[in-house]
Amino acid sequence: MSSSPPCASRHVRWSGMTHVGRFRKNNEDAFLALTFDARELRYLGKDGSGDFDAGDYVFAVSDGMGGAKSGEVASKIAVEKITRLLPASFKLGAQRIESGFGDVLVEIFTRTHESLLDLGRHYEECRGMGATLSLCWFMPGWMAFAHVGDSRIYYIPAEGEMIQISEDHSPVGRLFRAGKINEREARSHPSRSLLEQVLGGQTRELSPQIGRVECRSGDRFLICSDGLTDGIWSHRLADMAREPDLMAKRLVDFAVNESGRDNTTALVIEIL
């Protein structure tokens, strides 16, 4: 893959939605949308559009876990920690993407992981709390990503099939990727909730998945918690992801109506 950015459009559009589901009392999901440059960082609304002349864009979804309300705390910490290092990293840009973005993303994930572990050591009510985190950093021509857990990042190219670019950090995820079980078996597997990598929790050696994807006009990306994929089968999700003027609310409403057993969150990002 070339280290120089491809010719790309200058605009981005997004929509985000989170729902507590039909059976949970607390929403332990959280999502983040922001834009930043070397001088400042600005939080964005759940729906909007912008251009890359104003800066880079970051979108993320986190699913917290833990007793009482510590899952809510964990996911909020995960998305808030992202804001600390990004402005200083803006000048890395696409021209230095080979050497720069991975270090920044690993540091963000490592610091968040350590913060959650520290809280668990010092506060009984926070012991064992953790969070998934799936983060996408958009810059002209590229999307850089980092991921731990079983929230997901999907790439829907303007031409071609939908691709899950994140890997579920679970035994069931490994079995599915190896072709040893199908989607139906994965959904009903007794170990489907067991995660091998999360921020905090019982994870001691964190190893986030880091990567990048070239972006062109017409490409879409979906970041979602496992509540969404629990309510939408992959073939149906692939069809819905290509609908004109797709909004996150439509995906979340559909998943909650079909299942709703878990908190459900989606972020849809489109390159224009």
HUMOZI-V73000 format. One record per residue. N is the residue number from 0. RES is the residue in one letter. SS is DSSP state (H for helix, E for strand, - for the rest). Layout:
n:N res:RES ss:SS
n:N res:RES ss:SS
This chain:
n:0 res:M ss:-
n:1 res:S ss:-
n:2 res:S ss:-
n:3 res:S ss:-
n:4 res:P ss:-
n:5 res:P ss:-
n:6 res:C ss:-
n:7 res:A ss:-
n:8 res:S ss:-
n:9 res:R ss:-
n:10 res:H ss:E
n:11 res:V ss:E
n:12 res:R ss:E
n:13 res:W ss:E
n:14 res:S ss:E
n:15 res:G ss:E
n:16 res:M ss:E
n:17 res:T ss:E
n:18 res:H ss:E
n:19 res:V ss:-
n:20 res:G ss:-
n:21 res:R ss:-
n:22 res:F ss:-
n:23 res:R ss:-
n:24 res:K ss:-
n:25 res:N ss:-
n:26 res:N ss:-
n:27 res:E ss:-
n:28 res:D ss:E
n:29 res:A ss:E
n:30 res:F ss:E
n:31 res:L ss:E
n:32 res:A ss:E
n:33 res:L ss:E
n:34 res:T ss:E
n:35 res:F ss:E
n:36 res:D ss:-
n:37 res:A ss:-
n:38 res:R ss:-
n:39 res:E ss:-
n:40 res:L ss:E
n:41 res:R ss:E
n:42 res:Y ss:E
n:43 res:L ss:-
n:44 res:G ss:-
n:45 res:K ss:-
n:46 res:D ss:E
n:47 res:G ss:E
n:48 res:S ss:E
n:49 res:G ss:E
n:50 res:D ss:E
n:51 res:F ss:H
n:52 res:D ss:H
n:53 res:A ss:H
n:54 res:G ss:-
n:55 res:D ss:E
n:56 res:Y ss:E
n:57 res:V ss:E
n:58 res:F ss:E
n:59 res:A ss:E
n:60 res:V ss:E
n:61 res:S ss:E
n:62 res:D ss:E
n:63 res:G ss:E
n:64 res:M ss:E
n:65 res:G ss:-
n:66 res:G ss:-
n:67 res:A ss:-
n:68 res:K ss:-
n:69 res:S ss:H
n:70 res:G ss:H
n:71 res:E ss:H
n:72 res:V ss:H
n:73 res:A ss:H
n:74 res:S ss:H
n:75 res:K ss:H
n:76 res:I ss:H
n:77 res:A ss:H
n:78 res:V ss:H
n:79 res:E ss:H
n:80 res:K ss:H
n:81 res:I ss:H
n:82 res:T ss:H
n:83 res:R ss:H
n:84 res:L ss:-
n:85 res:L ss:H
n:86 res:P ss:H
n:87 res:A ss:H
n:88 res:S ss:H
n:89 res:F ss:H
n:90 res:K ss:H
n:91 res:L ss:H
n:92 res:G ss:-
n:93 res:A ss:H
n:94 res:Q ss:H
n:95 res:R ss:H
n:96 res:I ss:H
n:97 res:E ss:H
n:98 res:S ss:H
n:99 res:G ss:H
n:100 res:F ss:H
n:101 res:G ss:H
n:102 res:D ss:H
n:103 res:V ss:H
n:104 res:L ss:H
n:105 res:V ss:H
n:106 res:E ss:H
n:107 res:I ss:H
n:108 res:F ss:H
n:109 res:T ss:H
n:110 res:R ss:H
n:111 res:T ss:H
n:112 res:H ss:H
n:113 res:E ss:H
n:114 res:S ss:H
n:115 res:L ss:H
n:116 res:L ss:H
n:117 res:D ss:H
n:118 res:L ss:H
n:119 res:G ss:H
n:120 res:R ss:H
n:121 res:H ss:H
n:122 res:Y ss:-
n:123 res:E ss:H
n:124 res:E ss:H
n:125 res:C ss:H
n:126 res:R ss:-
n:127 res:G ss:-
n:128 res:M ss:-
n:129 res:G ss:E
n:130 res:A ss:E
n:131 res:T ss:-
n:132 res:L ss:E
n:133 res:S ss:E
n:134 res:L ss:E
n:135 res:C ss:E
n:136 res:W ss:E
n:137 res:F ss:E
n:138 res:M ss:E
n:139 res:P ss:-
n:140 res:G ss:-
n:141 res:W ss:E
n:142 res:M ss:E
n:143 res:A ss:E
n:144 res:F ss:E
n:145 res:A ss:E
n:146 res:H ss:E
n:147 res:V ss:E
n:148 res:G ss:-
n:149 res:D ss:-
n:150 res:S ss:-
n:151 res:R ss:E
n:152 res:I ss:E
n:153 res:Y ss:E
n:154 res:Y ss:E
n:155 res:I ss:E
n:156 res:P ss:-
n:157 res:A ss:-
n:158 res:E ss:-
n:159 res:G ss:-
n:160 res:E ss:-
n:161 res:M ss:E
n:162 res:I ss:E
n:163 res:Q ss:E
n:164 res:I ss:-
n:165 res:S ss:-
n:166 res:E ss:-
n:167 res:D ss:-
n:168 res:H ss:-
n:169 res:S ss:-
n:170 res:P ss:H
n:171 res:V ss:H
n:172 res:G ss:H
n:173 res:R ss:H
n:174 res:L ss:H
n:175 res:F ss:H
n:176 res:R ss:H
n:177 res:A ss:-
n:178 res:G ss:-
n:179 res:K ss:-
n:180 res:I ss:-
n:181 res:N ss:-
n:182 res:E ss:H
n:183 res:R ss:H
n:184 res:E ss:H
n:185 res:A ss:H
n:186 res:R ss:H
n:187 res:S ss:H
n:188 res:H ss:-
n:189 res:P ss:-
n:190 res:S ss:-
n:191 res:R ss:-
n:192 res:S ss:-
n:193 res:L ss:-
n:194 res:L ss:-
n:195 res:E ss:-
n:196 res:Q ss:-
n:197 res:V ss:-
n:198 res:L ss:E
n:199 res:G ss:E
n:200 res:G ss:-
n:201 res:Q ss:-
n:202 res:T ss:-
n:203 res:R ss:-
n:204 res:E ss:-
n:205 res:L ss:-
n:206 res:S ss:-
n:207 res:P ss:-
n:208 res:Q ss:E
n:209 res:I ss:E
n:210 res:G ss:E
n:211 res:R ss:E
n:212 res:V ss:E
n:213 res:E ss:E
n:214 res:C ss:-
n:215 res:R ss:-
n:216 res:S ss:-
n:217 res:G ss:-
n:218 res:D ss:-
n:219 res:R ss:E
n:220 res:F ss:E
n:221 res:L ss:E
n:222 res:I ss:E
n:223 res:C ss:E
n:224 res:S ss:-
n:225 res:D ss:H
n:226 res:G ss:H
n:227 res:L ss:H
n:228 res:T ss:H
n:229 res:D ss:H
n:230 res:G ss:H
n:231 res:I ss:-
n:232 res:W ss:-
n:233 res:S ss:H
n:234 res:H ss:H
n:235 res:R ss:H
n:236 res:L ss:H
n:237 res:A ss:H
n:238 res:D ss:H
n:239 res:M ss:H
n:240 res:A ss:-
n:241 res:R ss:-
n:242 res:E ss:-
n:243 res:P ss:-
n:244 res:D ss:-
n:245 res:L ss:-
n:246 res:M ss:-
n:247 res:A ss:H
n:248 res:K ss:H
n:249 res:R ss:H
n:250 res:L ss:H
n:251 res:V ss:H
n:252 res:D ss:H
n:253 res:F ss:H
n:254 res:A ss:H
n:255 res:V ss:H
n:256 res:N ss:H
n:257 res:E ss:H
n:258 res:S ss:-
n:259 res:G ss:-
n:260 res:R ss:-
n:261 res:D ss:-
n:262 res:N ss:-
n:263 res:T ss:E
n:264 res:T ss:E
n:265 res:A ss:E
n:266 res:L ss:E
n:267 res:V ss:E
n:268 res:I ss:E
n:269 res:E ss:E
n:270 res:I ss:E
n:271 res:L ss:-
